[in-house]
Amino acid sequence: METIAIRTYPLDDLYTGIEYEARDYLYRKPDGAFILRETSNSPNDASGEDKPLCIEGAFARLCEMPDQIEIMCTAARDTSLEASEAIRRAAH
């Protein structure tokens, strides 16, 4: 799998109120499918499973919080602006 992007952000633990670091990984499988893996360093976090995403969902994640996302894939970096414009036009 190819890592497309990593999003890092603060996450409050609902049980303890302590702030942890969460990370979402956006991957692209060799067959072209997109996968999202959400993780955190909270001891109460049960995430980490892979969730399939459609192409629109993948690009929406890339556009969601640009200041929290590190683009890993050159192709995604080159096309993310074009994709975000296409998604924005389709939403209106």
C-alpha positions in Angstrom: 0.0 0.0 0.0 1.1 3.5 -0.7 0.7 6.2 2.0 -1.0 9.2 0.5 -1.4 11.4 3.5 -1.1 11.5 7.3 -3.3 13.8 9.4 -2.2 14.5 13.0 -4.5 16.3 15.4 -5.4 16.5 19.2 -8.0 14.2 20.5 -9.7 14.4 23.9 -10.3 11.0 25.6 -14.0 10.9 26.5 -13.4 8.8 29.6 -10.4 10.6 31.2 -10.6 14.1 29.6 -6.8 13.8 28.8 -5.7 15.0 25.4 -3.9 12.5 23.1 -2.5 12.6 19.6 -4.6 11.1 16.9 -3.4 10.2 13.5 -5.3 9.3 10.4 -3.5 7.5 7.6 -4.8 7.6 4.0 -3.5 4.7 1.9 -4.0 3.6 -1.7 -3.9 -0.1 -2.4 -2.3 -1.5 -5.6 -5.8 -2.1 -7.0 -6.5 1.7 -6.7 -8.8 1.4 -3.7 -8.4 4.0 -0.8 -8.2 2.9 2.8 -8.4 5.1 6.0 -6.8 4.0 9.2 -7.6 6.1 12.3 -5.2 5.7 15.3 -4.3 7.4 18.6 -2.0 6.9 21.5 -5.0 6.9 24.0 -5.1 3.7 26.1 -8.9 3.6 25.6 -8.6 3.8 21.8 -9.9 0.7 20.0 -9.3 2.1 16.5 -6.7 1.0 14.0 -8.9 -1.0 11.6 -8.9 -0.2 7.9 -12.0 1.5 6.5 -12.6 1.6 2.8 -13.1 5.0 1.2 -14.5 6.0 -2.2 -12.5 8.5 -4.3 -14.7 11.4 -3.2 -14.2 10.5 0.5 -10.4 10.3 0.0 -10.2 13.7 -1.5 -12.6 15.2 1.0 -10.3 14.0 3.8 -7.4 15.7 2.1 -9.3 18.9 1.9 -10.9 18.7 5.4 -8.1 20.2 7.5 -5.1 21.1 5.3 -3.1 22.5 8.2 -3.2 19.1 9.9 -2.3 17.0 6.8 1.1 16.0 5.5 0.9 14.9 1.9 3.1 11.9 1.3 2.5 11.0 -2.3 3.7 13.2 -5.1 0.7 12.4 -7.3 -1.7 13.4 -4.5 0.3 16.6 -3.9 0.0 17.5 -7.6 -3.7 16.7 -7.9 -5.1 17.6 -4.5 -5.9 21.2 -5.6 -7.6 20.1 -8.8 -9.5 17.4 -6.9 -10.6 19.8 -4.2 -11.9 22.2 -6.8 -13.8 19.4 -8.5 -15.3 18.3 -5.2 -16.3 21.9 -4.3 -18.0 22.3 -7.7 -19.8 19.0 -7.4 -21.1 19.9 -4.0 -22.7 23.1 -5.2 
